[in-house]
Amino acid sequence: MPELPANLGTEFSAKQALALGVSRAARNQPSLQRPHRGARVVTSGPVAVNRHARRRHEAMVSMRALAAVLPDHAFFIGPSAALLWGLPVPSETLRYPTVGSVRPHSAVRRSGVLSHRFQLALVDTDADVVQRLRMPTLNPVATWATLAPHLSHSDLVAVADALLWKPRDPGGWHPERSRAATATRSELQGMIARGRWAGIKQLRAALEQCSDSCASRPETHLRLQVAAAGLPEPVLNQDIWDGAEWLGCADQQYPDFKVCVEYQGFHHREAQQYDMDLNRRQRLQRAGWIVVELTSVHLYTYPGEAVHRIRMALTERGYRSS
């Protein structure tokens, strides 16, 4: 197999390879993937992770290859831009790269690429387009404004929540972990106010329900399900104390009823995290709290089960729906 120059990288265009003197045989060797016309990707080993992470990895590889052949005026938008910023979009939305351009430039016409051309009033390429992982993309706030055609209401809220989230320091032991939010509500409002984005009604509806206190996509979905069921509004991601003893930081809590709710995501299965969860559960229960623990099965596989379990715990503590 012909060797490629080390400075060519793992994703490159055929033109870049030609400029470095790479032969046609080397540019077209079977070991190179061709996710887009004129683009080449050095084949890597399999990614031994779950299917959602694998889809994200494959989407990132495809985007890097596409970036090598995009015209200078094009940039990533929508789900592709969200992936670059680590925003929580479903992996299913990453099947095709999403790119944009601004008039009077033409839209990108490529097979397997979703393209959109914006009015000049919507996207300021000098202020809104930045480099992320060496790829041109919209900044996080503008990215959110381009997601409405691709996401459900709950996922559009989840991305807004991720932008507004201010990482906490549970218990106050590590203040250095706290940081400012990626965006403010006024910045999201200002982006909507620029004009008629595709799905602007969905953006406005999502903004009405967003929160700065949800740490993950499932937490947002759970919050919205609780609100739709008419249950009391919970306190989100706040410390629970019993006098001077710190009991834990709950995803959701109802202090008046001493009920707290924890969503146990995939990382809670790790041994160290499992031990921490067990100790926290014991502290809370000793202090008289009911701990409702939920997984993706309760939240997604059996719709309504998460809300049912929360309602049962509240009812046990005297809650009565009006």
Secondary structure, 3 states (H helix, E strand, C coil): CCCCCHHHCCEEEHHHHHHCCCCHHHHCCCCEECCCCCEEEECCCCCCCCHHHHHHHHHHHHHHHHHCCCCCCCEECHHHHHHHHCCCCCHHHHCCCEEEEECCCCCCCCCCCEEEEECCCCCCHHHHEEEECCEEEECHHHHHHCCCCCCCHHHHHHHHHHHHCCCCCHHHCCHHHCCCCCCCHHHHHHHHCCCCCCCHHHHHHHHHHCCCCCCCHHHHHHHHHHHHCCCCCCEEEEEEEECCEEEEEEEEEECCCCEEEEECCHHHHCHHHHHHHHHHHHHHHHCCCEEEEECHHHHHHCCCHHHHHHHHHHHHCCCCCC
